[in-house]
Amino acid sequence: MALTSSMEDYLEAVLILHQKHGSVRGVDIAVYLGVTKPSVSRAVKELSKMGYLLKEDDGTLSLTHNGQKTAKQIYEKHQFFTRQLIEAGVPQDIAAQDACRLEHVISETSFQKLKEAAFSGSREVIPSDES
């Protein structure tokens, strides 16, 4: 089963919360994402079955190696798109919302090419048909 956008959001949340607080529990994720505890429980169960999360006996959650790798990729996309959109003049709140959508739909190939273009310093303007 492939990861859904929602599952990716859970992985990203675990990564962020772990960086901020050191340990992560289901209730932390629920508050962070604004979802119910039963929703978190279902997602944790599925992500654990898929090999992305580990749930310890004390209830704390951690990312597996594969979970860490995936969460970092998602987070990198989110940060990149947020930064680029803000630089383009999009208000921060809208940039963050749009970045969250973009991070889930772009292919890794396209993302890498966008990063290369953004950091190469050569921003060639593509002419429009409206001349």
N, C-alpha and C positions, 0 to 999 in steps of 0.2 A: 504494500500500500504506500502510495506517495504521500508526502507531507502536504497538508492543507495550509492555507494562509493562517488560519487560526492556530494550528500546531506550531507553525514557525513563530508566531507571536508568543506562544508559551515558552519556546526555547529561548527566544531573545529576552523575555522577561526574567527567566532563571539566570541567564548570563548577567544581566544588568543588576539584578538584586543581589546576586552572589558577590559582584564587584563592590557594591555599596555596603553590604551588611555581613558578608562572610558566610552566612547560612541562610537557607531559603526554605520556607514552609508553604504549604498550599494556601494558607490564609494570606500570606504576603503577596502571592501571585494574584489572588482574587482581588485584593485591594488595588494593586498596581494596574491590573488590566480592567478593573471595573466589571468583573464577572462574578458569578455565584460560586460558592465553594463546591457544590456538586459538579459544576462545569469543569472546575480545576481537577477534581477527582477523576472524572472521566478522561480528561486529556492526559493526566499523569499516568493513568493506567495504560492508555494506548501508546503514549510515547515511551513508556517503560518496556512494553511488549516489543516495540520497534527497535529498541536498543539505543535510545537517545537519552534516557533519564534513568537514574537510580534513586529509589526511595529507601532510605535507611530505616532501621527499626524505631528510631526516635522521631520519625516523620520528616526529617530534613531531606531535601532534594538536592541532587547534584547531577551534572551533565556527564555522560560517558565521553570517551574520546571523540566518538562520532558526533555526539550531541554538541560538544564544545566546538568542534570544527564547523558544524552547520550553523550554530548560533552566532559564531564570530562572522561568518559570511553574511548572514542576514543583517547583523548589526552594522557591519561595514557598509553595506548597501544603504541602509537607513541613514547613517551619518553622511555618506557621500551625497545622496540625493537631497537631504535637508540642507547641507552646506551649499550645494550648487543652486538650489532654488532660492535660498536667501540671497546669495550673490547676484542672482538674476532679478532681485527686487520683490520676490514673493514674501508677504508677511510671514513671520516665524511660525505662527500657529497653523497657517494653511500649508506652509512648506513641510512641517512635521507630519501633518495628515496625509498629504500627497506622497511624501517619501515612504510612508508606511504602506501605501497601496503599490507604489512602484517596486519596492523591494521584493514583492512576492511574484511579480509577473515577468520581470526581465530575465532573459537567459544569461547564463554566466559569460558566454561569449560576448554578447552585446554590452554587458556591464564592464568587462575588461577593456573593450574598445572605447567606451565612454570615459573610463578612467584615464586611459592613455591620451585621449584627445584633450581631456581637461587639464592634465598635468604637463602636456607637451608645450604649452604656451602658444601654440598656433591655433587660433580659433578662427578658422575660415568661415565666412558667412556664406551660406548656401542661398543663391538667388531664388527669389520666389517667382511664381508665374505672373504676379501682379505688377508688371513693370509699366 
